[in-house]
Amino acid sequence: MTAAPAPATSARPKLRLGVLGSGSGSNCQAILDACARPEFPAQVAVVVSDVENARILERARQAGVEALHIAPGKFRTKLEPEVEQQYVAALRERQVELVCLAGFMRVLKQGFLNAFPGRIINIHPSLLPAFPGLESWKQALNYGVKVTGCTVHFVDAGIDAGPIILQAAVPVLDDDTPESLHQRIHEQEHRIYPEAIRLLAEGKISIEGRRVVVCRQ
Ligand code: GRF
């Protein structure tokens, strides 16, 4: 099965992205920078945050992209159902075709997932399925693994659990601190997230069960 975003050809308009984030937005910046290249087959239509003063919104504005704050409601780790529909409506109004989570600190529930089937992706700072959840670089360091990394994956109802699109490995050094390890993971994230978006936009990704197959020709 070919993943939902339609194949890109030279005649096809750029894939419209909606980026969701709650924090610094360095991955969003990498996506914005990639989209600024004329040959890149995607564009950011809107950046949405649940945090009003998040730096990710500032990054969007600086890039000339619409920045939207939608307050999350009363829950701490998810959006209220009505708010979830506000997010969906905002993304649909802007004809978003692929939703990219970039440090969005809330779990998306079925109402959101159903609105964008197979069209939500996330970046996670570990080699999944190892170390899902929060602060994965600390988990990796505390566990004592010698290699960790990052993963771009489709989002499903599980936590950091959907089919894996791309991964990059990062060695754990003996003198690593959580900060130094996170920094090197971030560098790889900024490389593979735009690459995964490019592959999706160009229709080079298909899903067979849990396996995502990348056609690189
Ligand atoms: C990244 O480490 C990403 O893997 C995780 O959240 C962090 C977001 O960082 N999902 P940034 O806001 O993109 O700098």
Boltz pocket constraint, residues with backbone or C-beta under 6 A from the ligand:
constraints:
  - pocket:
      binder: B
      contacts: [[A, 21], [A, 23], [A, 24], [A, 25], [A, 26], [A, 27], [A, 28], [A, 101], [A, 102], [A, 103], [A, 104], [A, 123], [A, 124], [A, 125], [A, 150], [A, 186], [A, 189]]
      max_distance: 6.0
